[in-house]
Amino acid sequence: MEQYQDYVLFPNHDNGIHLYQELKKLGVRAQIAPTPRAASKCCGISLMIRSEDIEIVKKCINDRHIEILDIVRLKKNIDPARDRYC
């Protein structure tokens, strides 16, 4: 079974931090992460969110007038040997 991760993309880091803080107030789990190059070559940060929270996130974005570029879903690229040196 393939696994996916949802990312919110931003035009600048200020909007990313603003959304992160607003989601935290709502108790919605989000994680600040580098923007995957497969998603965009935009601002360096994105927010990783859970698929089940997308509607809550969209409502928060609209209610608080936070500018985003997109919400994208990418296939997780899990490589257990990555960064293994021994």
PDB file with SEQRES, HELIX, SHEET and CRYST1 records, atoms N, CA, C and O in Angstrom:
SEQRES   1 A   86  MET GLU GLN TYR GLN ASP TYR VAL LEU PHE PRO ASN HIS          
SEQRES   2 A   86  ASP ASN GLY ILE HIS LEU TYR GLN GLU LEU LYS LYS LEU          
SEQRES   3 A   86  GLY VAL ARG ALA GLN ILE ALA PRO THR PRO ARG ALA ALA          
SEQRES   4 A   86  SER LYS CYS CYS GLY ILE SER LEU MET ILE ARG SER GLU          
SEQRES   5 A   86  ASP ILE GLU ILE VAL LYS LYS CYS ILE ASN ASP ARG HIS          
SEQRES   6 A   86  ILE GLU ILE LEU ASP ILE VAL ARG LEU LYS LYS ASN ILE          
SEQRES   7 A   86  ASP PRO ALA ARG ASP ARG TYR CYS                              
HELIX    1 AA1 HIS A   13  LEU A   26  1                                  14    
HELIX    2 AA2 SER A   51  ASP A   53  5                                   3    
HELIX    3 AA3 ILE A   54  ASP A   63  1                                  10    
SHEET    1 AA1 4 ALA A  30  PRO A  34  0                                        
SHEET    2 AA1 4 ILE A  45  ILE A  49 -1                                        
SHEET    3 AA1 4 TYR A   4  LEU A   9 -1                                        
SHEET    4 AA1 4 ASP A  70  LYS A  75 -1                                        
CRYST1    1.000    1.000    1.000  90.00  90.00  90.00 P 1           1          
ATOM      1  N   MET A   1       0.839  -1.183   0.000  1.00  0.00           N  
ATOM      2  CA  MET A   1       0.000   0.000   0.000  1.00  0.00           C  
ATOM      3  C   MET A   1       0.885   1.248   0.000  1.00  0.00           C  
ATOM      4  O   MET A   1       1.779   1.387   0.835  1.00  0.00           O  
ATOM      5  N   GLU A   2       0.630   2.133  -0.926  1.00  0.00           N  
ATOM      6  CA  GLU A   2       1.394   3.376  -1.007  1.00  0.00           C  
ATOM      7  C   GLU A   2       0.898   4.362   0.048  1.00  0.00           C  
ATOM      8  O   GLU A   2      -0.297   4.440   0.333  1.00  0.00           O  
ATOM      9  N   GLN A   3       1.822   5.100   0.610  1.00  0.00           N  
ATOM     10  CA  GLN A   3       1.485   6.108   1.598  1.00  0.00           C  
ATOM     11  C   GLN A   3       1.729   7.486   1.015  1.00  0.00           C  
ATOM     12  O   GLN A   3       2.638   7.684   0.208  1.00  0.00           O  
ATOM     13  N   TYR A   4       0.898   8.441   1.436  1.00  0.00           N  
ATOM     14  CA  TYR A   4       0.980   9.800   0.915  1.00  0.00           C  
ATOM     15  C   TYR A   4       1.089  10.792   2.059  1.00  0.00           C  
ATOM     16  O   TYR A   4       0.692  10.508   3.189  1.00  0.00           O  
ATOM     17  N   GLN A   5       1.633  11.961   1.748  1.00  0.00           N  
ATOM     18  CA  GLN A   5       1.743  13.062   2.706  1.00  0.00           C  
ATOM     19  C   GLN A   5       1.206  14.320   2.057  1.00  0.00           C  
ATOM     20  O   GLN A   5       1.504  14.597   0.895  1.00  0.00           O  
ATOM     21  N   ASP A   6       0.416  15.087   2.798  1.00  0.00           N  
ATOM     22  CA  ASP A   6      -0.131  16.353   2.306  1.00  0.00           C  
ATOM     23  C   ASP A   6       0.725  17.505   2.801  1.00  0.00           C  
ATOM     24  O   ASP A   6       1.151  17.537   3.955  1.00  0.00           O  
ATOM     25  N   TYR A   7       0.971  18.461   1.892  1.00  0.00           N  
ATOM     26  CA  TYR A   7       1.783  19.640   2.188  1.00  0.00           C  
ATOM     27  C   TYR A   7       1.013  20.901   1.813  1.00  0.00           C  
ATOM     28  O   TYR A   7       0.349  20.949   0.778  1.00  0.00           O  
ATOM     29  N   VAL A   8       1.110  21.919   2.665  1.00  0.00           N  
ATOM     30  CA  VAL A   8       0.597  23.248   2.327  1.00  0.00           C  
ATOM     31  C   VAL A   8       1.802  24.066   1.892  1.00  0.00           C  
ATOM     32  O   VAL A   8       2.801  24.148   2.608  1.00  0.00           O  
ATOM     33  N   LEU A   9       1.701  24.676   0.702  1.00  0.00           N  
ATOM     34  CA  LEU A   9       2.802  25.452   0.132  1.00  0.00           C  
ATOM     35  C   LEU A   9       2.508  26.940   0.244  1.00  0.00           C  
ATOM     36  O   LEU A   9       1.353  27.354   0.140  1.00  0.00           O  
ATOM     37  N   PHE A  10       3.539  27.744   0.456  1.00  0.00           N  
ATOM     38  CA  PHE A  10       3.385  29.173   0.723  1.00  0.00           C  
ATOM     39  C   PHE A  10       4.249  30.027  -0.196  1.00  0.00           C  
ATOM     40  O   PHE A  10       5.274  29.561  -0.695  1.00  0.00           O  
ATOM     41  N   PRO A  11       3.840  31.282  -0.424  1.00  0.00           N  
ATOM     42  CA  PRO A  11       4.669  32.194  -1.200  1.00  0.00           C  
ATOM     43  C   PRO A  11       5.833  32.755  -0.380  1.00  0.00           C  
ATOM     44  O   PRO A  11       6.820  33.228  -0.944  1.00  0.00           O  
ATOM     45  N   ASN A  12       5.717  32.700   0.960  1.00  0.00           N  
ATOM     46  CA  ASN A  12       6.803  33.165   1.830  1.00  0.00           C  
ATOM     47  C   ASN A  12       6.682  32.487   3.199  1.00  0.00           C  
ATOM     48  O   ASN A  12       5.633  31.941   3.541  1.00  0.00           O  
ATOM     49  N   HIS A  13       7.751  32.531   3.961  1.00  0.00           N  
ATOM     50  CA  HIS A  13       7.751  31.814   5.243  1.00  0.00           C  
ATOM     51  C   HIS A  13       6.840  32.451   6.288  1.00  0.00           C  
ATOM     52  O   HIS A  13       6.367  31.756   7.187  1.00  0.00           O  
ATOM     53  N   ASP A  14       6.583  33.751   6.193  1.00  0.00           N  
ATOM     54  CA  ASP A  14       5.703  34.410   7.163  1.00  0.00           C  
ATOM     55  C   ASP A  14       4.309  33.782   7.164  1.00  0.00           C  
ATOM     56  O   ASP A  14       3.726  33.550   8.223  1.00  0.00           O  
ATOM     57  N   ASN A  15       3.784  33.512   5.979  1.00  0.00           N  
ATOM     58  CA  ASN A  15       2.454  32.890   5.882  1.00  0.00           C  
ATOM     59  C   ASN A  15       2.472  31.482   6.454  1.00  0.00           C  
ATOM     60  O   ASN A  15       1.506  31.049   7.082  1.00  0.00           O  
ATOM     61  N   GLY A  16       3.572  30.765   6.238  1.00  0.00           N  
ATOM     62  CA  GLY A  16       3.682  29.417   6.788  1.00  0.00           C  
ATOM     63  C   GLY A  16       3.682  29.411   8.307  1.00  0.00           C  
ATOM     64  O   GLY A  16       2.999  28.598   8.931  1.00  0.00           O  
ATOM     65  N   ILE A  17       4.439  30.307   8.896  1.00  0.00           N  
ATOM     66  CA  ILE A  17       4.490  30.407  10.357  1.00  0.00           C  
ATOM     67  C   ILE A  17       3.135  30.850  10.909  1.00  0.00           C  
ATOM     68  O   ILE A  17       2.683  30.338  11.933  1.00  0.00           O  
ATOM     69  N   HIS A  18       2.492  31.797  10.234  1.00  0.00           N  
ATOM     70  CA  HIS A  18       1.176  32.275  10.670  1.00  0.00           C  
ATOM     71  C   HIS A  18       0.167  31.128  10.690  1.00  0.00           C  
ATOM     72  O   HIS A  18      -0.542  30.948  11.679  1.00  0.00           O  
ATOM     73  N   LEU A  19       0.096  30.347   9.600  1.00  0.00           N  
ATOM     74  CA  LEU A  19      -0.844  29.226   9.565  1.00  0.00           C  
ATOM     75  C   LEU A  19      -0.492  28.197  10.625  1.00  0.00           C  
ATOM     76  O   LEU A  19      -1.385  27.666  11.286  1.00  0.00           O  
ATOM     77  N   TYR A  20       0.780  27.906  10.800  1.00  0.00           N  
ATOM     78  CA  TYR A  20       1.198  26.948  11.821  1.00  0.00           C  
ATOM     79  C   TYR A  20       0.693  27.367  13.205  1.00  0.00           C  
ATOM     80  O   TYR A  20       0.166  26.541  13.951  1.00  0.00           O  
ATOM     81  N   GLN A  21       0.855  28.646  13.545  1.00  0.00           N  
ATOM     82  CA  GLN A  21       0.416  29.145  14.849  1.00  0.00           C  
ATOM     83  C   GLN A  21      -1.101  29.073  14.992  1.00  0.00           C  
ATOM     84  O   GLN A  21      -1.611  28.726  16.058  1.00  0.00           O  
ATOM     85  N   GLU A  22      -1.819  29.398  13.926  1.00  0.00           N  
ATOM     86  CA  GLU A  22      -3.285  29.348  13.984  1.00  0.00           C  
ATOM     87  C   GLU A  22      -3.776  27.909  14.127  1.00  0.00           C  
ATOM     88  O   GLU A  22      -4.713  27.654  14.883  1.00  0.00           O  
ATOM     89  N   LEU A  23      -3.164  26.975  13.420  1.00  0.00           N  
ATOM     90  CA  LEU A  23      -3.553  25.570  13.536  1.00  0.00           C  
ATOM     91  C   LEU A  23      -3.254  25.042  14.930  1.00  0.00           C  
ATOM     92  O   LEU A  23      -4.027  24.261  15.484  1.00  0.00           O  
ATOM     93  N   LYS A  24      -2.142  25.467  15.488  1.00  0.00           N  
ATOM     94  CA  LYS A  24      -1.777  25.053  16.844  1.00  0.00           C  
ATOM     95  C   LYS A  24      -2.849  25.503  17.849  1.00  0.00           C  
ATOM     96  O   LYS A  24      -3.215  24.748  18.750  1.00  0.00           O  
ATOM     97  N   LYS A  25      -3.348  26.740  17.688  1.00  0.00           N  
ATOM     98  CA  LYS A  25      -4.410  27.253  18.560  1.00  0.00           C  
ATOM     99  C   LYS A  25      -5.662  26.397  18.457  1.00  0.00           C  
ATOM    100  O   LYS A  25      -6.379  26.217  19.442  1.00  0.00           O  
ATOM    101  N   LEU A  26      -5.928  25.864  17.258  1.00  0.00           N  
ATOM    102  CA  LEU A  26      -7.114  25.031  17.029  1.00  0.00           C  
ATOM    103  C   LEU A  26      -6.899  23.574  17.441  1.00  0.00           C  
ATOM    104  O   LEU A  26      -7.835  22.775  17.421  1.00  0.00           O  
ATOM    105  N   GLY A  27      -5.673  23.235  17.811  1.00  0.00           N  
ATOM    106  CA  GLY A  27      -5.375  21.852  18.187  1.00  0.00           C  
ATOM    107  C   GLY A  27      -5.185  20.933  16.990  1.00  0.00           C  
ATOM    108  O   GLY A  27      -5.285  19.713  17.120  1.00  0.00           O  
ATOM    109  N   VAL A  28      -4.909  21.512  15.822  1.00  0.00           N  
ATOM    110  CA  VAL A  28      -4.678  20.726  14.608  1.00  0.00           C  
ATOM    111  C   VAL A  28      -3.182  20.476  14.484  1.00  0.00           C  
ATOM    112  O   VAL A  28      -2.375  21.402  14.550  1.00  0.00           O  
ATOM    113  N   ARG A  29      -2.830  19.214  14.304  1.00  0.00           N  
ATOM    114  CA  ARG A  29      -1.428  18.849  14.211  1.00  0.00           C  
ATOM    115  C   ARG A  29      -0.869  19.223  12.843  1.00  0.00           C  
ATOM    116  O   ARG A  29      -1.450  18.883  11.812  1.00  0.00           O  
ATOM    117  N   ALA A  30       0.254  19.920  12.840  1.00  0.00           N  
ATOM    118  CA  ALA A  30       0.966  20.290  11.616  1.00  0.00           C  
ATOM    119  C   ALA A  30       2.446  20.325  11.952  1.00  0.00           C  
ATOM    120  O   ALA A  30       2.835  20.546  13.098  1.00  0.00           O  
ATOM    121  N   GLN A  31       3.261  20.103  10.933  1.00  0.00           N  
ATOM    122  CA  GLN A  31       4.708  20.114  11.146  1.00  0.00           C  
ATOM    123  C   GLN A  31       5.357  20.978  10.075  1.00  0.00           C  
ATOM    124  O   GLN A  31       5.079  20.824   8.886  1.00  0.00           O  
ATOM    125  N   ILE A  32       6.220  21.883  10.505  1.00  0.00           N  
ATOM    126  CA  ILE A  32       6.981  22.707   9.566  1.00  0.00           C  
ATOM    127  C   ILE A  32       8.049  21.817   8.940  1.00  0.00           C  
ATOM    128  O   ILE A  32       8.761  21.090   9.633  1.00  0.00           O  
ATOM    129  N   ALA A  33       8.145  21.892   7.603  1.00  0.00           N  
ATOM    130  CA  ALA A  33       9.092  21.045   6.880  1.00  0.00           C  
ATOM    131  C   ALA A  33       9.640  21.794   5.672  1.00  0.00           C  
ATOM    132  O   ALA A  33       9.024  22.751   5.201  1.00  0.00           O  
ATOM    133  N   PRO A  34      10.786  21.365   5.171  1.00  0.00           N  
ATOM    134  CA  PRO A  34      11.264  21.940   3.909  1.00  0.00           C  
ATOM    135  C   PRO A  34      10.277  21.590   2.793  1.00  0.00           C  
ATOM    136  O   PRO A  34       9.681  20.514   2.806  1.00  0.00           O  
ATOM    137  N   THR A  35      10.109  22.482   1.849  1.00  0.00           N  
ATOM    138  CA  THR A  35       9.223  22.207   0.722  1.00  0.00           C  
ATOM    139  C   THR A  35       9.882  21.173  -0.183  1.00  0.00           C  
ATOM    140  O   THR A  35      10.988  21.391  -0.677  1.00  0.00           O  
ATOM    141  N   PRO A  36       9.204  20.050  -0.400  1.00  0.00           N  
ATOM    142  CA  PRO A  36       9.780  19.043  -1.304  1.00  0.00           C  
ATOM    143  C   PRO A  36       9.915  19.601  -2.716  1.00  0.00           C  
ATOM    144  O   PRO A  36       8.997  20.258  -3.208  1.00  0.00           O  
ATOM    145  N   ARG A  37      11.029  19.353  -3.366  1.00  0.00           N  
ATOM    146  CA  ARG A  37      11.246  19.848  -4.730  1.00  0.00           C  
ATOM    147  C   ARG A  37      10.249  19.255  -5.704  1.00  0.00           C  
ATOM    148  O   ARG A  37       9.978  19.850  -6.747  1.00  0.00           O  
ATOM    149  N   ALA A  38       9.693  18.085  -5.384  1.00  0.00           N  
ATOM    150  CA  ALA A  38       8.670  17.486  -6.245  1.00  0.00           C  
ATOM    151  C   ALA A  38       7.377  18.287  -6.201  1.00  0.00           C  
ATOM    152  O   ALA A  38       6.552  18.183  -7.108  1.00  0.00           O  
ATOM    153  N   ALA A  39       7.193  19.087  -5.152  1.00  0.00           N  
ATOM    154  CA  ALA A  39       5.962  19.861  -4.996  1.00  0.00           C  
ATOM    155  C   ALA A  39       6.090  21.248  -5.598  1.00  0.00           C  
ATOM    156  O   ALA A  39       5.177  21.727  -6.269  1.00  0.00           O  
ATOM    157  N   SER A  40       7.226  21.893  -5.358  1.00  0.00           N  
ATOM    158  CA  SER A  40       7.382  23.273  -5.807  1.00  0.00           C  
ATOM    159  C   SER A  40       8.809  23.742  -5.574  1.00  0.00           C  
ATOM    160  O   SER A  40       9.552  23.173  -4.775  1.00  0.00           O  
ATOM    161  N   LYS A  41       9.160  24.772  -6.278  1.00  0.00           N  
ATOM    162  CA  LYS A  41      10.445  25.437  -6.032  1.00  0.00           C  
ATOM    163  C   LYS A  41      10.176  26.788  -5.380  1.00  0.00           C  
ATOM    164  O   LYS A  41      10.942  27.737  -5.547  1.00  0.00           O  
ATOM    165  N   CYS A  42       9.073  26.859  -4.634  1.00  0.00           N  
ATOM    166  CA  CYS A  42       8.649  28.095  -3.981  1.00  0.00           C  
ATOM    167  C   CYS A  42       9.414  28.306  -2.681  1.00  0.00           C  
ATOM    168  O   CYS A  42      10.542  27.837  -2.528  1.00  0.00           O  
ATOM    169  N   CYS A  43       8.806  28.996  -1.773  1.00  0.00           N  
ATOM    170  CA  CYS A  43       9.355  29.277  -0.447  1.00  0.00           C  
ATOM    171  C   CYS A  43       9.941  28.009   0.164  1.00  0.00           C  
ATOM    172  O   CYS A  43       9.461  26.909  -0.108  1.00  0.00           O  
ATOM    173  N   GLY A  44      10.944  28.152   0.964  1.00  0.00           N  
ATOM    174  CA  GLY A  44      11.656  27.016   1.527  1.00  0.00           C  
ATOM    175  C   GLY A  44      10.893  26.189   2.531  1.00  0.00           C  
ATOM    176  O   GLY A  44      11.292  25.057   2.806  1.00  0.00           O  
ATOM    177  N   ILE A  45       9.793  26.707   3.101  1.00  0.00           N  
ATOM    178  CA  ILE A  45       9.059  25.909   4.092  1.00  0.00           C  
ATOM    179  C   ILE A  45       7.669  25.561   3.595  1.00  0.00           C  
ATOM    180  O   ILE A  45       7.078  26.248   2.762  1.00  0.00           O  
ATOM    181  N   SER A  46       7.180  24.469   4.142  1.00  0.00           N  
ATOM    182  CA  SER A  46       5.795  24.053   3.912  1.00  0.00           C  
ATOM    183  C   SER A  46       5.296  23.495   5.241  1.00  0.00           C  
ATOM    184  O   SER A  46       6.062  23.344   6.193  1.00  0.00           O  
ATOM    185  N   LEU A  47       4.012  23.194   5.289  1.00  0.00           N  
ATOM    186  CA  LEU A  47       3.458  22.518   6.461  1.00  0.00           C  
ATOM    187  C   LEU A  47       2.991  21.139   6.046  1.00  0.00           C  
ATOM    188  O   LEU A  47       2.256  20.986   5.070  1.00  0.00           O  
ATOM    189  N   MET A  48       3.423  20.135   6.793  1.00  0.00           N  
ATOM    190  CA  MET A  48       2.901  18.787   6.587  1.00  0.00           C  
ATOM    191  C   MET A  48       1.660  18.669   7.464  1.00  0.00           C  
ATOM    192  O   MET A  48       1.689  18.962   8.659  1.00  0.00           O  
ATOM    193  N   ILE A  49       0.571  18.231   6.837  1.00  0.00           N  
ATOM    194  CA  ILE A  49      -0.689  18.074   7.568  1.00  0.00           C  
ATOM    195  C   ILE A  49      -1.240  16.673   7.330  1.00  0.00           C  
ATOM    196  O   ILE A  49      -0.855  15.993   6.378  1.00  0.00           O  
ATOM    197  N   ARG A  50      -2.139  16.256   8.201  1.00  0.00           N  
ATOM    198  CA  ARG A  50      -2.783  14.957   8.038  1.00  0.00           C  
ATOM    199  C   ARG A  50      -3.938  15.095   7.050  1.00  0.00           C  
ATOM    200  O   ARG A  50      -4.627  16.115   7.023  1.00  0.00           O  
ATOM    201  N   SER A  51      -4.139  14.071   6.251  1.00  0.00           N  
ATOM    202  CA  SER A  51      -5.203  14.075   5.244  1.00  0.00           C  
ATOM    203  C   SER A  51      -6.566  14.335   5.862  1.00  0.00           C  
ATOM    204  O   SER A  51      -7.397  15.029   5.276  1.00  0.00           O  
ATOM    205  N   GLU A  52      -6.793  13.786   7.030  1.00  0.00           N  
ATOM    206  CA  GLU A  52      -8.102  13.949   7.672  1.00  0.00           C  
ATOM    207  C   GLU A  52      -8.345  15.379   8.166  1.00  0.00           C  
ATOM    208  O   GLU A  52      -9.474  15.723   8.515  1.00  0.00           O  
ATOM    209  N   ASP A  53      -7.309  16.209   8.201  1.00  0.00           N  
ATOM    210  CA  ASP A  53      -7.451  17.591   8.672  1.00  0.00           C  
ATOM    211  C   ASP A  53      -7.557  18.613   7.536  1.00  0.00           C  
ATOM    212  O   ASP A  53      -7.625  19.812   7.807  1.00  0.00           O  
ATOM    213  N   ILE A  54      -7.573  18.179   6.286  1.00  0.00           N  
ATOM    214  CA  ILE A  54      -7.529  19.119   5.157  1.00  0.00           C  
ATOM    215  C   ILE A  54      -8.687  20.119   5.196  1.00  0.00           C  
ATOM    216  O   ILE A  54      -8.469  21.307   4.958  1.00  0.00           O  
ATOM    217  N   GLU A  55      -9.875  19.683   5.480  1.00  0.00           N  
ATOM    218  CA  GLU A  55     -11.026  20.611   5.493  1.00  0.00           C  
ATOM    219  C   GLU A  55     -10.898  21.646   6.601  1.00  0.00           C  
ATOM    220  O   GLU A  55     -11.233  22.813   6.395  1.00  0.00           O  
ATOM    221  N   ILE A  56     -10.420  21.243   7.769  1.00  0.00           N  
ATOM    222  CA  ILE A  56     -10.200  22.181   8.870  1.00  0.00           C  
ATOM    223  C   ILE A  56      -9.122  23.188   8.481  1.00  0.00           C  
ATOM    224  O   ILE A  56      -9.260  24.383   8.744  1.00  0.00           O  
ATOM    225  N   VAL A  57      -8.052  22.705   7.857  1.00  0.00           N  
ATOM    226  CA  VAL A  57      -6.958  23.575   7.422  1.00  0.00           C  
ATOM    227  C   VAL A  57      -7.466  24.588   6.395  1.00  0.00           C  
ATOM    228  O   VAL A  57      -7.155  25.775   6.490  1.00  0.00           O  
ATOM    229  N   LYS A  58      -8.243  24.127   5.418  1.00  0.00           N  
ATOM    230  CA  LYS A  58      -8.795  25.027   4.396  1.00  0.00           C  
ATOM    231  C   LYS A  58      -9.682  26.098   5.029  1.00  0.00           C  
ATOM    232  O   LYS A  58      -9.632  27.265   4.639  1.00  0.00           O  
ATOM    233  N   LYS A  59     -10.488  25.696   6.000  1.00  0.00           N  
ATOM    234  CA  LYS A  59     -11.362  26.664   6.679  1.00  0.00           C  
ATOM    235  C   LYS A  59     -10.527  27.697   7.433  1.00  0.00           C  
ATOM    236  O   LYS A  59     -10.837  28.888   7.399  1.00  0.00           O  
ATOM    237  N   CYS A  60      -9.479  27.254   8.106  1.00  0.00           N  
ATOM    238  CA  CYS A  60      -8.599  28.172   8.838  1.00  0.00           C  
ATOM    239  C   CYS A  60      -7.943  29.153   7.870  1.00  0.00           C  
ATOM    240  O   CYS A  60      -7.861  30.348   8.155  1.00  0.00           O  
ATOM    241  N   ILE A  61      -7.477  28.653   6.730  1.00  0.00           N  
ATOM    242  CA  ILE A  61      -6.848  29.510   5.715  1.00  0.00           C  
ATOM    243  C   ILE A  61      -7.823  30.578   5.252  1.00  0.00           C  
ATOM    244  O   ILE A  61      -7.470  31.754   5.169  1.00  0.00           O  
ATOM    245  N   ASN A  62      -9.056  30.170   4.948  1.00  0.00           N  
ATOM    246  CA  ASN A  62     -10.069  31.118   4.466  1.00  0.00           C  
ATOM    247  C   ASN A  62     -10.507  32.099   5.547  1.00  0.00           C  
ATOM    248  O   ASN A  62     -10.618  33.297   5.286  1.00  0.00           O  
ATOM    249  N   ASP A  63     -10.756  31.608   6.747  1.00  0.00           N  
ATOM    250  CA  ASP A  63     -11.237  32.469   7.835  1.00  0.00           C  
ATOM    251  C   ASP A  63     -10.211  33.526   8.235  1.00  0.00           C  
ATOM    252  O   ASP A  63     -10.571  34.642   8.612  1.00  0.00           O  
ATOM    253  N   ARG A  64      -8.933  33.165   8.151  1.00  0.00           N  
ATOM    254  CA  ARG A  64      -7.877  34.081   8.604  1.00  0.00           C  
ATOM    255  C   ARG A  64      -7.160  34.772   7.442  1.00  0.00           C  
ATOM    256  O   ARG A  64      -6.190  35.501   7.647  1.00  0.00           O  
ATOM    257  N   HIS A  65      -7.645  34.535   6.228  1.00  0.00           N  
ATOM    258  CA  HIS A  65      -7.114  35.189   5.016  1.00  0.00           C  
ATOM    259  C   HIS A  65      -5.603  35.003   4.881  1.00  0.00           C  
ATOM    260  O   HIS A  65      -4.864  35.956   4.633  1.00  0.00           O  
ATOM    261  N   ILE A  66      -5.162  33.756   5.051  1.00  0.00           N  
ATOM    262  CA  ILE A  66      -3.740  33.431   4.920  1.00  0.00           C  
ATOM    263  C   ILE A  66      -3.484  33.026   3.473  1.00  0.00           C  
ATOM    264  O   ILE A  66      -4.183  32.174   2.923  1.00  0.00           O  
ATOM    265  N   GLU A  67      -2.488  33.637   2.870  1.00  0.00           N  
ATOM    266  CA  GLU A  67      -2.165  33.345   1.470  1.00  0.00           C  
ATOM    267  C   GLU A  67      -1.333  32.065   1.376  1.00  0.00           C  
ATOM    268  O   GLU A  67      -0.296  31.933   2.025  1.00  0.00           O  
ATOM    269  N   ILE A  68      -1.805  31.135   0.561  1.00  0.00           N  
ATOM    270  CA  ILE A  68      -1.051  29.920   0.271  1.00  0.00           C  
ATOM    271  C   ILE A  68      -0.932  29.787  -1.246  1.00  0.00           C  
ATOM    272  O   ILE A  68      -1.636  30.463  -1.996  1.00  0.00           O  
ATOM    273  N   LEU A  69      -0.040  28.916  -1.681  1.00  0.00           N  
ATOM    274  CA  LEU A  69       0.067  28.622  -3.107  1.00  0.00           C  
ATOM    275  C   LEU A  69      -0.798  27.426  -3.481  1.00  0.00           C  
ATOM    276  O   LEU A  69      -1.470  27.433  -4.512  1.00  0.00           O  
ATOM    277  N   ASP A  70      -0.774  26.386  -2.625  1.00  0.00           N  
ATOM    278  CA  ASP A  70      -1.495  25.165  -2.958  1.00  0.00           C  
ATOM    279  C   ASP A  70      -1.417  24.194  -1.783  1.00  0.00           C  
ATOM    280  O   ASP A  70      -0.620  24.366  -0.861  1.00  0.00           O  
ATOM    281  N   ILE A  71      -2.259  23.180  -1.843  1.00  0.00           N  
ATOM    282  CA  ILE A  71      -2.143  22.020  -0.962  1.00  0.00           C  
ATOM    283  C   ILE A  71      -1.925  20.842  -1.894  1.00  0.00           C  
ATOM    284  O   ILE A  71      -2.741  20.580  -2.778  1.00  0.00           O  
ATOM    285  N   VAL A  72      -0.821  20.131  -1.695  1.00  0.00           N  
ATOM    286  CA  VAL A  72      -0.479  19.030  -2.588  1.00  0.00           C  
ATOM    287  C   VAL A  72      -0.302  17.732  -1.812  1.00  0.00           C  
ATOM    288  O   VAL A  72       0.067  17.735  -0.638  1.00  0.00           O  
ATOM    289  N   ARG A  73      -0.570  16.633  -2.489  1.00  0.00           N  
ATOM    290  CA  ARG A  73      -0.374  15.304  -1.905  1.00  0.00           C  
ATOM    291  C   ARG A  73       0.740  14.624  -2.692  1.00  0.00           C  
ATOM    292  O   ARG A  73       0.679  14.513  -3.917  1.00  0.00           O  
ATOM    293  N   LEU A  74       1.755  14.173  -1.966  1.00  0.00           N  
ATOM    294  CA  LEU A  74       2.879  13.488  -2.588  1.00  0.00           C  
ATOM    295  C   LEU A  74       3.032  12.090  -2.008  1.00  0.00           C  
ATOM    296  O   LEU A  74       2.760  11.846  -0.832  1.00  0.00           O  
ATOM    297  N   LYS A  75       3.468  11.194  -2.857  1.00  0.00           N  
ATOM    298  CA  LYS A  75       3.775   9.844  -2.407  1.00  0.00           C  
ATOM    299  C   LYS A  75       4.979   9.929  -1.476  1.00  0.00           C  
ATOM    300  O   LYS A  75       5.970  10.588  -1.791  1.00  0.00           O  
ATOM    301  N   LYS A  76       4.887   9.259  -0.330  1.00  0.00           N  
ATOM    302  CA  LYS A  76       6.013   9.254   0.609  1.00  0.00           C  
ATOM    303  C   LYS A  76       7.171   8.483  -0.010  1.00  0.00           C  
ATOM    304  O   LYS A  76       6.989   7.398  -0.562  1.00  0.00           O  
ATOM    305  N   ASN A  77       8.345   9.052   0.090  1.00  0.00           N  
ATOM    306  CA  ASN A  77       9.547   8.437  -0.429  1.00  0.00           C  
ATOM    307  C   ASN A  77      10.386   7.993   0.758  1.00  0.00           C  
ATOM    308  O   ASN A  77      11.290   8.705   1.194  1.00  0.00           O  
ATOM    309  N   ILE A  78      10.080   6.815   1.274  1.00  0.00           N  
ATOM    310  CA  ILE A  78      10.746   6.325   2.476  1.00  0.00           C  
ATOM    311  C   ILE A  78      11.902   5.418   2.062  1.00  0.00           C  
ATOM    312  O   ILE A  78      11.701   4.386   1.421  1.00  0.00           O  
ATOM    313  N   ASP A  79      13.103   5.818   2.435  1.00  0.00           N  
ATOM    314  CA  ASP A  79      14.307   5.045   2.142  1.00  0.00           C  
ATOM    315  C   ASP A  79      14.991   4.736   3.464  1.00  0.00           C  
ATOM    316  O   ASP A  79      15.668   5.596   4.026  1.00  0.00           O  
ATOM    317  N   PRO A  80      14.821   3.508   3.971  1.00  0.00           N  
ATOM    318  CA  PRO A  80      15.390   3.189   5.279  1.00  0.00           C  
ATOM    319  C   PRO A  80      16.922   3.235   5.313  1.00  0.00           C  
ATOM    320  O   PRO A  80      17.509   3.291   6.394  1.00  0.00           O  
ATOM    321  N   ALA A  81      17.570   3.212   4.155  1.00  0.00           N  
ATOM    322  CA  ALA A  81      19.029   3.243   4.122  1.00  0.00           C  
ATOM    323  C   ALA A  81      19.565   4.675   4.045  1.00  0.00           C  
ATOM    324  O   ALA A  81      20.775   4.882   4.129  1.00  0.00           O  
ATOM    325  N   ARG A  82      18.697   5.647   3.891  1.00  0.00           N  
ATOM    326  CA  ARG A  82      19.143   7.026   3.783  1.00  0.00           C  
ATOM    327  C   ARG A  82      19.844   7.483   5.058  1.00  0.00           C  
ATOM    328  O   ARG A  82      19.379   7.213   6.165  1.00  0.00           O  
ATOM    329  N   ASP A  83      20.936   8.156   4.894  1.00  0.00           N  
ATOM    330  CA  ASP A  83      21.737   8.680   6.001  1.00  0.00           C  
ATOM    331  C   ASP A  83      22.307   7.576   6.898  1.00  0.00           C  
ATOM    332  O   ASP A  83      22.619   7.814   8.065  1.00  0.00           O  
ATOM    333  N   ARG A  84      22.435   6.388   6.353  1.00  0.00           N  
ATOM    334  CA  ARG A  84      23.065   5.303   7.107  1.00  0.00           C  
ATOM    335  C   ARG A  84      24.534   5.259   6.710  1.00  0.00           C  
ATOM    336  O   ARG A  84      24.862   5.170   5.527  1.00  0.00           O  
ATOM    337  N   TYR A  85      25.398   5.318   7.682  1.00  0.00           N  
ATOM    338  CA  TYR A  85      26.823   5.374   7.411  1.00  0.00           C  
ATOM    339  C   TYR A  85      27.584   4.152   7.920  1.00  0.00           C  
ATOM    340  O   TYR A  85      28.776   4.013   7.643  1.00  0.00           O  
ATOM    341  N   CYS A  86      26.937   3.293   8.638  1.00  0.00           N  
ATOM    342  CA  CYS A  86      27.631   2.113   9.202  1.00  0.00           C  
ATOM    343  C   CYS A  86      27.040   0.839   8.650  1.00  0.00           C  
ATOM    344  O   CYS A  86      27.487  -0.252   9.002  1.00  0.00           O  
TER     345      CYS A  86                                                      
END                                                                             
